[in-house]
Amino acid sequence: MARVALIYPPGGDPRAPRLPLPALAAALRPAGVAVDLFDLDLEGVLALLRPERLRRAAAALAARPRPEPDSALGRLAALAPDLPDTIEDALATIRDPVRFADPWRLNAARERIYDALDLVSAAAPRRLRYQTEVLRYEVEGVDPSRLSDLLAVTADPAANLFEEHWSEEVFPRLEAGGAYDLVGISLTLRWQLIPGLSLARRLRARGHRVVLGGTAIAKVGEALAGCPAFFAAFAEAVVTREGEAAMLALLDALAGDGDLGRVPNLLYRAGDRVVATPTRVEDYAANPTPDFDGLPLDRYLSPHLVLPVMLGKGCYHDECSFCDIPFINRISPKRYRLRRPETVAEDIDHLAERHGCRHFLLADEALPPRVLGRVAEALEARGRTDCVFSGYARLEPGFTRDLCDRLARVGMRRLYFGLESADQDTLDRMRKGIRVEHAAPVLRHCREAGIRFHVFSMVGFPGETEASARRTLAFFEENAELFDDPGCTLDVHELEILTDTPYFADPDAYGIRFLVPTEGRDFLFGVGTAWESTPGLTRPQIAALLDEAGARLGPLLARCHAWPPVLWPAPEEWALCAAGAWFGRDLPDRLDLPGPADPRRLRLAWNPAAWVRREGGLCRIASRRGALVLDAEWFRRLGETPGFRTSAEILRDLAGPGASPDDLRRTRDTLTALLRQRLLELHPEPEPATEAQIPRPRLPEAACA
């Protein structure tokens, strides 16, 4: 029996398992292949967050020259001694549904986790940054789009945060049961390139036969065809597209005459050249249910197990000029290869029963409303209405109130929509294929059905004017009531240009000029915002518009979306868990003080993950989001706030006796700034019959005594 190890390397998201390994396992195991799954992304994060690792990192940082106290590194150095003692409680909070549901406890826990990862990065012998808050693995001075840089950095153990974990734990485990016939590594994200290729190199040096695959590899497949040096360093072969049939054929070839030319979707080195084999398109409708057996499903960083499933592969629209997501599917003559709705319902039912899972991400690029309706019918027919779902969709009129009600009945709890722009001409130029007038009705239907949502938007499209960009801001202003819910969120950000998009492939047609070189970069994934458009907005104009967005939208959405922080957890898995927990209910927490006539009682508390430093008669308090300087007396009084009070009482007590209207306004402005920077927390009074107040640690007052 053939033995295969499938590995998901660091650089991804440790909140839930990803589909590539389970999809391959589901194809290989029925064919008699023994498959072991290794999520080294999750394992790597947990290894870095062990208290003993953090203590060593804190000691290493303390042995270096002391950083400026008000710098980000200075804050980190001050927090470092306490992180080993608080990290286990932070991880427990993330995994506990009750504590996770408190947005303030969740915020403090995730800040500690992210600070701990920053600490390990800062203590590394080489300057690098690894983070899961916003995914990244960056090594200073390394351009991972250049093969020469990848060859150098993957040979340097000082650039590998996971070297110790691999050497002491992973490699002995891989080799304990005898040699594998094949070790497959799936790289789906560009941040996995450095750690993933470092792992491949280390495994090959230990005698393992390595094959690489995944979306990140597929995106650079054309470049790999001209890079025999890549294969000499990292892999015997590369699967450039879908891997189910390719892996089975590769195992057969290796067990037989070794002729890799019969293996589909493969690149391999033959002498001094790279050979590409014919392309094969999988019958996605016939693929088996993903097989998650063997993954550590109880260790992911979420309060519930969240599993991904797909209705189909590709995008049924697949025309947006800015989007590279459907690239991997473009080997197929069909834009969107669908599974039967009944099969999708069977997939969900099977995974729910086998793993006790009740939270699912529908991981399609865009979910067609008509198909969603049929899946809802299939789930109802099976009696499977005890799960919750989220997914990505388009703002199309097919999302009627009736359909949204049906989706909510079977567990749809959150949808992600790409508005991109509220200017129709801009939408048409980017070939988005939606109408602005459909957006608000779709969102309203979702709100009325209890389905929360997130809306993506951008400014700075090629040819966009200030007037057209402001129409996007006006859309959110005019529909602010739709977003007056903690779970209904939005963002406005700059357009980044990615490879494998029309914008990148034909920049002249859009008046685009790249500001960074693209030639000679073998593994380029995009140019980010390093481009300009003529005609179009300049970078200073785009920055001004983003500032304007905050100034215009922040006050309108201050209850739960003070710009930029929001109460609702942003990562997809966490957002779904929150949407499931708060379905049909309003989150009582808020990010601003209500009006003076509001009778609700609230309590102020310092963020226990924040850091405080005394500066004479002042106190500087800092979180990951920012810092403010307060009078020491103000700091003391905020730390001694008694019990629960109305907002009017809070302001009056802090402003002092005889405070003028201006004093009260300034006090409110200060509290608002503290809340928006997540330095201060605002807790609602618990309902006596339903909720017990949980004691919370307070920020050490001795810091500014």
Secondary structure, 3 states (H helix, E strand, C coil): CCEEEEEECCCCCCCCCCCHHHHHHHHHHHHCCEEEEEEHHHHHHHHHCCHHHHHHHHHHHHCCCCCCCCCHHHHHHHHHHHHHHHHHHHHHHHHCHHHHCCHHHHHHHHHHHHHHHHHHHHHCCCCEEEECCCCEEEECCCCCCCHHHHHHHCCCHHHCCCHHHHHHHHHHHHHCCCCCCEEEEECCCHHHHHHHHHHHHHHHHCCCCEEEECHHHHHCHHHHCCCHHHHHHHCCEEECCCCHHHHHHHHHHHHCCCCHHHCCCEEEEECCEEEECCCCCCCHHHCCCCCCCCCCCCCCCCCCCEEEECCEEECCCCCCCCCCHHHHHCCCCCCEEECCHHHHHHHHHHHHHHHCCCEEEECCCCCCHHHHHHHHHHHHHCCCCCCEEEEEECCCCCCCHHHHHHHHHCCEEEEEEEEECCCHHHHHHCCCCCCHHHHHHHHHHHHHHCCEEEEEEEECCCCCCHHHHHHHHHHHHHCHHHHCCCCCEEEEEECCEECCCHHHHCHHHHCEEECCCCCCCCCCCEEECCEEECCCCCHHHHHHHHHHHHHHHHHHCCCCCCCCCCCCCCCHHHHHHHHHHCCCCCCCCCCCCCCCCCCCCEEEEECCCCEEEEECCEEEEECCCCEEEEEHHHHHHHHCCCCCECHHHHHHHHHCCCCCHHHHHHHHHHHHHHHHCCCEEEEECCCCCCCCCCCCCCCCHHHHC
